């Protein structure tokens, strides 16, 4: 029996969420520079990363013992 690993989409989603966390960490200077667009970009990054992570279905129920 082989256990299905997470797909590339899952790991790409984690990378996007990590980048969104870095953007959130620097939100103060970014908002001074970009204004409201900094928050809009962060929301977009977080939503896209969440979509990628949740789009990975994981192993099927029949694959588990």
Buried (B, 14 or more C-beta within 10 A) or exposed (E): EEEEEEBEBBBBBBEBBEBBEEBBEEBEEBBEEEEEEBBEBBEEBBEBBBEBBEEBEEEEEEEEE
